[in-house]
Amino acid sequence: NPFNGEATLSYTIPENGTVRLSVYNAIGGRISELVNEMQLSGQHTVTFSSKDLPAGMYTFRLEFNGADESKCFVIKMIH
């Protein structure tokens, strides 16, 4: 998934819960935390800007903890 400049990430959570969306560089260092808060169920979007970052591969990790459900998703994108 190549991107240049900005990437808009959309996700849907099944119920109210805590969402954490973090960005990691190619060697596994966390470079940014885009979201870390309670959110209502439904669709959400967040924009990630790679303006000050070197070209490379970045991993986005979404963690969700709700009352009945917990999930973790990982997506890799190349800048």
WOQUIWO-V768615 format. One record per backbone hydrogen bond with DSSP energy under -0.5 kcal/mol. NH is the residue of the N-H (numbers start at 1). CO is the residue of the C=O. E is the energy in kcal/mol with one decimal. If there is no record, write none. Layout:
NH & CO & E
NH & CO & E
This chain:
3 & 78 & -2.5
6 & 4 & -1.6
7 & 48 & -2.5
9 & 7 & -0.6
9 & 46 & -3.0
11 & 44 & -2.5
13 & 42 & -2.4
17 & 39 & -2.2
18 & 65 & -2.4
19 & 37 & -2.9
20 & 63 & -2.4
21 & 35 & -2.3
22 & 20 & -0.5
22 & 61 & -2.4
23 & 32 & -3.0
24 & 59 & -2.9
25 & 29 & -2.5
28 & 25 & -1.9
31 & 23 & -2.8
32 & 23 & -1.4
34 & 21 & -2.1
34 & 32 & -0.5
35 & 21 & -1.4
37 & 19 & -2.0
39 & 17 & -3.0
42 & 13 & -2.5
44 & 11 & -3.1
46 & 9 & -2.2
48 & 7 & -3.2
49 & 47 & -0.5
50 & 5 & -3.3
50 & 48 & -0.5
53 & 50 & -1.8
58 & 77 & -3.4
59 & 24 & -2.4
60 & 75 & -3.2
61 & 22 & -2.6
62 & 60 & -0.5
62 & 73 & -2.8
63 & 20 & -2.9
63 & 61 & -0.5
64 & 71 & -2.8
65 & 18 & -2.2
66 & 69 & -3.2
67 & 16 & -0.6
71 & 64 & -2.2
73 & 62 & -2.5
75 & 60 & -2.3
77 & 58 & -3.0
78 & 1 & -1.0
79 & 56 & -3.6
